[in-house]
Amino acid sequence: MDHSPLGDDPTGGPLDGVLVADFSRVLAGPYATMMLADLGATVVKVEGPGGDDTRTWKPPAVSDPEQGDISTYYLSINRNKRSVVLDLTDPGDVAAARELARRADVVVENFRPGAAARFGLDHDSVAAGNPGVVYCSITGFGARGGAHLAGYDLLVQAVSGLMSLTGDVDGPPFRAGVAVFDVLTGLHAALAVGAALRHRERTGQGQLLETNLLSVAMSTLVNQTEAYVAAGAVGRRMGNAHPSVFPYQPMPTADGDLIVIAGNDGQFRKLAAVLGDPAMAQDPRFATMSDRIGHREEIEQRLRARLATRTAQEWYDAITAAGVPCGPINTVDGGVALAEELGLDPVVRADDAAAVPTVRNPVGWSVTPPSYRRSPPSLGADSAEVRAWLDQNG
């Protein structure tokens, strides 16, 4: 392993010295490689002449005097990387791409199944010259029966069943407000890469990692998919209610909704007490979680009557003080403000002069913390450096 790939100064991160050739685009792959980059890996983002699709996904955008409007979508998933433009219709650029893959510790790609092989960038071709490579392939529906299907998060939310679970009881299906399966596929990929690097460290052996959005969706639907595969129970839309926990939803107060959760019987007893109705928890219809699920309508009416007597803020203060989970329904700015208020420091800036604010890596490390070295690169910002490195060391 080259401990100074591309002449980088040591990052001190756990992946310091790991070189990642990133042939991915849009969200799942770039999110995975940003997680690796945050932890010290040198990530070379390979883009075609038109750039990553997300560069054009705007508004919203940030205005830059040199680059014009920069997509905030692109900014959210591409910090700590270098960008090199390689036109894979050009034989010389294909040769450069192959050389980059040959030197890489990790290759991440989300070409359509079969496309990488046309350029000699598939796992077998890369591993022939780089047997220790950890090669991670991300697709929408796998490389076999689903190879012909395009992998967009909305499509997977629909076909996986997530949308059938999201929305009002009598309303249409809804997608989640973010591309949840893309993000979670990226996280699974990053975890797999880290584990495969550990295996290589012990054995010297590289390997092929394959993941796809639909498989991640099946895993991510957790209790809903397990309910079906183990018990034949098919979930349905319940609005903001939960099929197995009650209360676990927004509840109206005198001036607005408040999230109220009683995840176990002890929390429910505390909630009943703070609402001034301790007898509610002793009622045999409501004493256990299963009882409460079976008498959801009766108990909801009783809770609504109590909550209607005070404002959301008053109840938030009282219920939280009692140790029961509760909170307002914020917009995104409110969520950021809460994280700041709680000392989580959600906003970070890279060390370079072009620093733009991005959202902090969500894991704290006591010895090898994430670093924020580079702002998301402009298209081809590092092409000259990367090409010179490939030529010099060829």
Helices and strands as residue ranges (DSSP letters): G 5-7, E 19-23, H 28-38, E 42-47, G 53-56, E 61-64, E 68-71, H 72-75, E 81-85, H 91-103, E 106-109, H 115-118, H 123-129, E 134-139, H 153-160, G 163-165, H 180-203, E 207-212, H 213-220, H 222-231, E 248-252, E 257-261, H 265-274, H 279-282, H 289-294, H 296-307, H 312-321, E 326-327, H 332-341, E 347-349, E 357-359, H 383-392
